[in-house]
Amino acid sequence: MTPQPTLSATTDRGEKIILRPAEERDIDAIFQSCSDSETLRWTTLPLDYSRDRAEGFVSEYAPGWWERGDGASWVIADSDDTYAGQLDLRVDPRDRQLADVGFITAPHARGKGYMTAAVRAAVAFGFDELKLERIEWRAHVGNEASRRVAEKVGFRFEGILRNGCPQRGERHDGWISAILKGELAWTR
């Protein structure tokens, strides 16, 4: 199998970022980001997220998506190659032309446009390289920061999934948006 590719992107402010496979040097930053109260509020990560779990993310979870052909998991790094977040593009095993995108922005990197640029690059990769036809974004109702990213990238709001987002034994209403392959013009 070929190694997972590294992608590059430019923010709307002209700053370069890269999307690369997670590395051992990212473990502490992943642990800190995944332990952040705002991250925990909107994700399914366990409240007791540990450094061991971050190590497992780097050594098994993230590379496993690419190795199995189920998508890709990238670390987003700023122009100094410092961890700024992570992004997963997960292919649906029942429909190989459908995927969903999920992401976490490190607290220090929020509001800088990194995630919008990263999601644009991942969507282009999904359509061009993975031959996807539809990519979905889902988030808990109220996660405005995530919704702004999806809207800036070009995802179209499709509705509310009532009780559609499980989180630590509870169910929450969720938003769903999608972008189709034919709507990719904004990345060219």
ABEGO torsion letter per residue (X at the ends): XBBBBBBBBBBAAGBBBBBBBBBAAAAAAAAAAAABAAAAAABABBAABBAAAAAAAAAAAAAAAAAAGAEBBBBBBBAAGBBAEBBBBBBBAABAABBBBBBBBBAAABGAGAAAAAAAAAAAAAAAAAGBABBBBBBBBGBAAAAAAAAAAGBBBAEBBBGABBBGGBBBBBBBBBBBAAAAAAAX
